Structures are given as structure tokens and as C-alpha cells.
Amino acid sequence: MNMKKTILIVDDDSRNIFALAAVLKSKGFHIVSSTSATEGLQLLEHDKSIGVVLMDIMMPDMDGYEAIAQIRADPGLAKMPVFAVTAQAMVGDREKSLKAGANEYISKPIDVDVLLGLLSKY
């Protein structure tokens, strides 16, 4: 991944955003964030520097599955790398996330080394 690209973190818990953003910024990434899927989708439409989305799955307004489906339905965003991020690490969740259109799946708490390895692929 081009280190100048921006990562969008979408998570309804601002503490999760803060912690993840701090780690990623320390690794040289630029971060933008949203506490709702709706706002995250708007950011994607307007900020063309976003290169990867870290999408929380369990959110109150619109869940991550629906948000990922909307990203995939938009011709301008269809190829955007999206990582599903969830604390719901149950059997079948990974497959459900990938079927919804996520490129990768990461469970919380996030292993930063695993995340950085996945980001390097994109």
C-alpha cells in the first residue's frame, strides 16, 4: 500500500478509533474516521485520498455488512479494499464478512502486526 494513502476507520466506539488511529499514525499512515457507517460512506464519496476502509461490523445505524454492500454497489468505490473489523469472532463471521464483500477480516482486539501485514498487501 502506498504510505501516502489514507485509512478510513469506521467504528461506533470512539475509544476503538482513538487506539487504532494512534497505532496506525505511529506507523506513518494518515487516518480519517467516522462513528457511523452513513458518515463513513459520505467520507468515501468526498475524500479521494482514502485507500483502505476498516469497517466495524456491529454498529447501531447501519451495520458493516450493509455499508460494505453499498461500497461494492458504487462503481467508483467497488474496488476499494475493505477490512471487516469485529468483536463478534464467532464461527461463520469471517465467511459472512467476505461474502458481504470485505477483502479481509480482522477480529478485535486487533493484532497490529496482522493488520500491518494485511495493509501491506493493498
Backbone as CSV, one residue per row, in Angstrom:
resi,resn,N_x,N_y,N_z,CA_x,CA_y,CA_z,C_x,C_y,C_z
1,MET,0.843,-1.191,0.000,0.000,0.000,0.000,0.877,1.240,0.000
2,ASN,0.485,2.217,-0.753,1.177,3.491,-0.779,1.012,4.153,0.585
3,MET,2.138,4.470,1.226,2.091,5.018,2.581,1.442,6.398,2.630
4,LYS,1.249,7.052,1.480,0.609,8.354,1.466,-0.914,8.215,1.464
5,LYS,-1.405,7.021,1.240,-2.844,6.813,1.225,-3.422,6.926,2.625
6,THR,-4.677,7.254,2.664,-5.390,7.445,3.920,-6.198,6.196,4.255
7,ILE,-6.271,5.879,5.533,-7.104,4.784,6.018,-8.330,5.396,6.690
8,LEU,-9.500,4.926,6.300,-10.749,5.335,6.939,-11.122,4.278,7.968
9,ILE,-11.265,4.705,9.217,-11.718,3.821,10.293,-13.170,4.171,10.597
10,VAL,-14.059,3.192,10.462,-15.474,3.389,10.778,-15.806,2.484,11.960
11,ASP,-16.112,3.108,13.094,-16.411,2.356,14.321,-17.277,3.247,15.208
12,ASP,-18.338,2.696,15.767,-19.233,3.498,16.601,-18.648,3.789,17.984
13,ASP,-17.522,3.169,18.332,-16.877,3.406,19.626,-15.630,4.267,19.401
14,SER,-15.690,5.511,19.834,-14.581,6.441,19.606,-13.294,5.982,20.286
15,ARG,-13.392,5.186,21.344,-12.187,4.662,22.003,-11.441,3.708,21.080
16,ASN,-12.189,2.901,20.335,-11.560,1.993,19.370,-10.857,2.787,18.276
17,ILE,-11.526,3.833,17.799,-10.930,4.681,16.763,-9.643,5.302,17.283
18,PHE,-9.704,5.861,18.486,-8.545,6.532,19.066,-7.349,5.592,19.162
19,ALA,-7.567,4.406,19.700,-6.470,3.456,19.902,-5.884,2.991,18.569
20,LEU,-6.745,2.633,17.645,-6.274,2.141,16.348,-5.601,3.257,15.554
21,ALA,-6.174,4.442,15.581,-5.587,5.582,14.861,-4.196,5.899,15.413
22,ALA,-4.042,5.859,16.728,-2.742,6.169,17.330,-1.664,5.202,16.839
23,VAL,-1.998,3.922,16.805,-1.035,2.913,16.351,-0.710,3.109,14.876
24,LEU,-1.738,3.299,14.052,-1.505,3.431,12.612,-0.762,4.720,12.270
25,LYS,-1.075,5.810,12.976,-0.349,7.068,12.745,1.132,6.891,13.082
26,SER,1.415,6.136,14.140,2.812,5.915,14.530,3.565,5.111,13.476
27,LYS,2.829,4.416,12.609,3.434,3.635,11.527,3.466,4.414,10.213
28,GLY,3.047,5.685,10.259,3.149,6.544,9.083,1.897,6.679,8.240
29,PHE,0.792,6.130,8.691,-0.450,6.227,7.928,-1.202,7.509,8.287
30,HIS,-1.945,8.039,7.322,-2.852,9.161,7.574,-4.217,8.540,7.866
31,ILE,-4.917,9.050,8.872,-6.177,8.450,9.318,-7.311,9.468,9.265
32,VAL,-8.455,9.036,8.758,-9.711,9.764,8.935,-10.660,8.767,9.577
33,SER,-11.667,9.263,10.275,-12.543,8.343,10.985,-13.982,8.829,10.996
34,SER,-14.837,7.886,11.315,-16.264,8.149,11.403,-16.857,7.231,12.460
35,THR,-17.841,7.740,13.198,-18.503,6.910,14.201,-19.818,6.325,13.689
36,SER,-20.096,6.509,12.389,-21.282,5.881,11.807,-20.985,5.454,10.371
37,ALA,-21.651,4.405,9.937,-21.465,3.916,8.576,-21.933,4.954,7.553
38,THR,-23.019,5.635,7.856,-23.546,6.653,6.937,-22.519,7.750,6.703
39,GLU,-21.937,8.248,7.791,-20.908,9.285,7.667,-19.673,8.731,6.951
40,GLY,-19.323,7.491,7.232,-18.186,6.858,6.564,-18.377,6.786,5.066
41,LEU,-19.575,6.438,4.636,-19.872,6.385,3.203,-19.758,7.773,2.577
42,GLN,-20.200,8.805,3.301,-20.072,10.174,2.798,-18.606,10.576,2.665
43,LEU,-17.798,10.202,3.635,-16.362,10.491,3.556,-15.741,9.821,2.339
44,LEU,-16.134,8.588,2.073,-15.612,7.873,0.907,-15.951,8.590,-0.398
45,GLU,-17.139,9.163,-0.453,-17.565,9.875,-1.662,-16.742,11.140,-1.905
46,HIS,-16.340,11.798,-0.834,-15.718,13.119,-0.959,-14.203,13.131,-0.799
47,ASP,-13.626,12.139,-0.133,-12.189,12.124,0.112,-11.537,11.051,-0.758
48,LYS,-10.990,11.482,-1.876,-10.415,10.534,-2.841,-9.044,10.025,-2.428
49,SER,-8.508,10.517,-1.293,-7.214,10.021,-0.829,-7.358,8.721,-0.028
50,ILE,-8.598,8.344,0.326,-8.805,7.123,1.116,-8.434,5.912,0.265
51,GLY,-7.569,5.075,0.845,-7.096,3.900,0.123,-7.577,2.583,0.688
52,VAL,-7.981,2.572,1.955,-8.448,1.354,2.624,-9.483,1.757,3.671
53,VAL,-10.496,0.898,3.855,-11.511,1.123,4.887,-11.438,-0.003,5.911
54,LEU,-11.389,0.382,7.191,-11.521,-0.575,8.293,-12.933,-0.398,8.834
55,MET,-13.811,-1.336,8.537,-15.243,-1.205,8.813,-15.671,-2.098,9.967
56,ASP,-16.103,-1.468,11.058,-16.680,-2.222,12.170,-17.979,-2.860,11.670
57,ILE,-18.264,-4.048,12.112,-19.469,-4.742,11.654,-20.684,-4.399,12.508
58,MET,-20.543,-4.397,13.816,-21.679,-4.179,14.697,-21.820,-2.691,15.051
59,MET,-22.699,-1.999,14.326,-22.960,-0.580,14.585,-24.460,-0.353,14.587
60,PRO,-24.925,0.665,15.322,-26.367,0.851,15.504,-27.124,1.398,14.291
61,ASP,-26.579,2.343,13.558,-27.366,2.975,12.488,-27.449,2.098,11.245
62,MET,-26.333,1.628,10.794,-26.244,0.752,9.633,-25.085,-0.186,9.946
63,ASP,-25.314,-1.493,9.863,-24.210,-2.383,10.206,-23.172,-2.414,9.086
64,GLY,-22.021,-2.966,9.409,-20.920,-3.006,8.457,-21.231,-3.814,7.214
65,TYR,-22.033,-4.867,7.338,-22.392,-5.666,6.166,-23.122,-4.807,5.134
66,GLU,-24.086,-4.018,5.614,-24.849,-3.155,4.709,-23.956,-2.066,4.113
67,ALA,-23.082,-1.500,4.941,-22.177,-0.460,4.453,-21.233,-1.015,3.383
68,ILE,-20.707,-2.216,3.612,-19.825,-2.844,2.625,-20.584,-3.093,1.328
69,ALA,-21.820,-3.545,1.434,-22.638,-3.780,0.238,-22.834,-2.478,-0.544
70,GLN,-23.025,-1.369,0.161,-23.190,-0.086,-0.521,-21.899,0.351,-1.206
71,ILE,-20.766,0.080,-0.557,-19.473,0.401,-1.184,-19.313,-0.414,-2.462
72,ARG,-19.619,-1.683,-2.397,-19.473,-2.562,-3.568,-20.447,-2.200,-4.692
73,ALA,-21.593,-1.620,-4.345,-22.596,-1.250,-5.349,-22.242,0.046,-6.070
74,ASP,-21.321,0.826,-5.524,-20.931,2.105,-6.117,-19.776,1.856,-7.083
75,PRO,-19.986,2.092,-8.390,-18.928,1.813,-9.372,-17.610,2.532,-9.070
76,GLY,-17.671,3.696,-8.468,-16.464,4.442,-8.146,-15.717,3.903,-6.944
77,LEU,-16.390,3.097,-6.135,-15.785,2.568,-4.904,-15.672,1.044,-4.896
78,ALA,-16.206,0.398,-5.916,-16.333,-1.062,-5.918,-15.023,-1.804,-5.658
79,LYS,-13.911,-1.224,-6.055,-12.621,-1.897,-5.880,-11.872,-1.455,-4.616
80,MET,-12.504,-0.612,-3.804,-11.896,-0.122,-2.568,-11.624,-1.296,-1.625
81,PRO,-10.389,-1.470,-1.142,-10.135,-2.519,-0.154,-10.875,-2.207,1.153
82,VAL,-11.655,-3.174,1.619,-12.421,-3.019,2.857,-12.091,-4.190,3.772
83,PHE,-11.703,-3.861,5.008,-11.417,-4.876,6.013,-12.565,-4.852,7.014
84,ALA,-13.234,-5.984,7.183,-14.266,-6.103,8.215,-13.570,-6.266,9.561
85,VAL,-13.979,-5.455,10.529,-13.391,-5.493,11.875,-14.523,-5.744,12.858
86,THR,-14.382,-6.798,13.663,-15.479,-7.105,14.577,-15.022,-7.814,15.839
87,ALA,-15.744,-7.558,16.899,-15.534,-8.294,18.150,-16.342,-9.589,18.127
88,GLN,-17.237,-9.708,17.164,-18.085,-10.894,17.022,-17.322,-11.989,16.290
89,ALA,-16.334,-12.564,16.950,-15.491,-13.577,16.322,-16.110,-14.962,16.495
90,MET,-17.257,-15.148,15.913,-17.979,-16.414,16.002,-17.725,-17.234,14.737
91,VAL,-17.980,-18.513,14.824,-17.843,-19.375,13.662,-18.757,-18.858,12.557
92,GLY,-18.220,-18.681,11.377,-19.006,-18.218,10.239,-18.947,-16.716,10.012
93,ASP,-18.481,-15.936,10.998,-18.435,-14.474,10.838,-17.462,-14.057,9.742
94,ARG,-16.320,-14.727,9.681,-15.340,-14.390,8.643,-15.953,-14.600,7.260
95,GLU,-16.573,-15.756,7.081,-17.179,-16.077,5.794,-18.300,-15.100,5.450
96,LYS,-19.102,-14.741,6.445,-20.201,-13.792,6.221,-19.650,-12.429,5.795
97,SER,-18.557,-12.001,6.423,-17.946,-10.719,6.076,-17.386,-10.742,4.658
98,LEU,-16.704,-11.820,4.303,-16.140,-11.932,2.961,-17.242,-12.028,1.913
99,LYS,-18.320,-12.737,2.246,-19.451,-12.845,1.320,-20.109,-11.486,1.111
100,ALA,-20.109,-10.638,2.147,-20.694,-9.293,2.041,-19.845,-8.380,1.163
101,GLY,-18.593,-8.801,0.893,-17.749,-8.008,0.019,-16.462,-7.513,0.642
102,ALA,-16.209,-7.871,1.906,-14.957,-7.462,2.543,-13.788,-8.199,1.894
103,ASN,-12.660,-7.507,1.775,-11.454,-8.135,1.241,-10.753,-8.955,2.319
104,GLU,-10.834,-8.466,3.560,-10.150,-9.108,4.678,-11.058,-9.051,5.900
105,TYR,-10.715,-9.861,6.903,-11.491,-9.939,8.148,-10.508,-9.920,9.303
106,ILE,-10.761,-9.048,10.277,-9.919,-8.955,11.464,-10.818,-8.928,12.690
107,SER,-10.472,-9.744,13.688,-11.267,-9.730,14.916,-10.607,-8.835,15.957
108,LYS,-11.441,-8.262,16.818,-10.970,-7.448,17.940,-10.686,-8.366,19.112
109,PRO,-9.720,-8.081,19.949,-8.795,-6.966,19.814,-7.864,-7.194,18.627
110,ILE,-7.560,-6.122,17.914,-6.790,-6.208,16.683,-5.313,-6.475,16.981
111,ASP,-4.785,-7.483,16.313,-3.353,-7.760,16.358,-2.716,-6.827,15.327
112,VAL,-1.991,-5.829,15.796,-1.444,-4.792,14.917,-0.508,-5.381,13.871
113,ASP,0.274,-6.379,14.240,1.188,-6.993,13.277,0.421,-7.660,12.135
114,VAL,-0.681,-8.325,12.472,-1.521,-8.948,11.441,-2.130,-7.858,10.550
115,LEU,-2.648,-6.796,11.167,-3.243,-5.701,10.397,-2.211,-5.080,9.459
116,LEU,-1.023,-4.808,9.951,0.016,-4.199,9.108,0.388,-5.125,7.954
117,GLY,0.416,-6.424,8.216,0.684,-7.387,7.149,-0.385,-7.359,6.075
118,LEU,-1.645,-7.267,6.502,-2.752,-7.195,5.537,-2.700,-5.884,4.762
119,LEU,-2.423,-4.782,5.458,-2.355,-3.484,4.789,-1.253,-3.463,3.733
120,SER,-0.169,-4.164,3.985,0.936,-4.171,3.033,0.550,-4.830,1.708
121,LYS,-0.488,-5.674,1.727,-0.970,-6.307,0.503,-1.731,-5.328,-0.386
122,TYR,-2.203,-4.229,0.190,-3.040,-3.289,-0.550,-2.332,-1.970,-0.718
